[in-house]
Amino acid sequence: MPFTKYSLESVRNGIRDPGLVWTEICKYLWSAHREVFELRHGSGIDVMDEEWDTLVVLDACRYDFFADMNWIDGTLESRLSAGSSSPGWIDANFAGREHHDTVYVSGNAFTADIGDDVFHAIYPVPPEPVAESAAVDADDILDPSLLEDSYVIDPETVVETALEAHERHPHKRLIVHFLQPHVPLVGETGLEIYQRIATRSDLSSLSRGGRGDRFGALNVQLYEIVEDDAFDIDVTDLRQAYAENLEVVLPYADRLIRELDGRSVISADHGELLGERLLPYTSRKYGHFEYLATESLRRVPWHVVDSSDRRRIVEDAPIESVRMDEEEVTEKLRVLGYR
């Protein structure tokens, strides 16, 4: 283990809280596990080297769930993602490179880390109130107060932003990054899980900004809460909620593909752990972490919707991209469950 990465303050913190030491040891072991995984399977696909005019990215979409639930016409394969999280995937595919023939429309806040010289243009999609989202059925919200001042990346807005971007840049490749099936869980089962947690716990300890921030606070610690038997949330329920999030986004992906010319591919930046045991006798894991590598995290769909009407692609110098300020990025990361 490279001890030089730890400061004296890190050592003091480890003495005060031995659990931190154990966490670091586990990360080291999982990183070694990742190296073995990549020796066996490779480091993952370079999406920019593949043939497509539009790349639709479903955030945290597992190959196995997509294969079971997809109804969009096309040819489905599986590919190995280059990352186990969005930052890792973005870094592996885009860092230090120039793709001036491509426009990126993204509902993922980590796109803010991409430099202005990488793509021709970047269009971020801001969060919207959950109760106003086209992705959420108001009849499923049993406790509307839980969702006050809470936000989600609406897939309909992603589609509209992507179509507008294509109209502005008709001769560019287009990456369209939806948030779903990543949390927030906006289907019937997911909302029921949030409400079940809210009725059994004082969420003030989770809240980052008052009552209206409870939804985001739930996303931040959702998987830790699920691991607590006191909340009685079964893995089956969580998997159903994840499947419903995928079910929500598929019609929007289909609409986008049908309204755009050229060859489209539906894929994902990474997958999601939903209660798998990565090694014998270890606890169940939830979510996604860049230091981990496993089939559930790295195996993603590669669904090709072909077309003889290919787009004429032209490379041009980057234009000034729309950028969110720091507060907007923080809010978007909260929606994602990272803050």
Sequence and secondary structure as in RCSB ss.txt:
>XXXX:A:sequence
MPFTKYSLESVRNGIRDPGLVWTEICKYLWSAHREVFELRHGSGIDVMDEEWDTLVVLDACRYDFFADMNWIDGT
LESRLSAGSSSPGWIDANFAGREHHDTVYVSGNAFTADIGDDVFHAIYPVPPEPVAESAAVDADDILDPSLLEDS
YVIDPETVVETALEAHERHPHKRLIVHFLQPHVPLVGETGLEIYQRIATRSDLSSLSRGGRGDRFGALNVQLYEI
VEDDAFDIDVTDLRQAYAENLEVVLPYADRLIRELDGRSVISADHGELLGERLLPYTSRKYGHFEYLATESLRRV
PWHVVDSSDRRRIVEDAPIESVRMDEEEVTEKLRVLGYR
>XXXX:A:secstr
  GGG  HHHHHHHHH HHHHHHHHHHHHHHHHHHHHHHHH S   GGGS  SEEEEETT  HHHHHHH  SSSE
EEEEE S SSHHHHHHHHHTT  EEEEEEEES GGGGGS TTTEEEEEE   EEGGG TTS GGG S GGGGTT 
EE  HHHHHHHHHHHHHH TTSEEEEEE TTSSS  SHHHHHHHHHHHHHS GGGT SSSGGGHHHHHHHHHHHH
HH GGG   HHHHHHHHHHHHHHHHHHHHHHHHHS S EEEE S   EEEE SSTT   EEE  TT   HHHHEE
EEEEE  SS                HHHHHHHHHHHT  
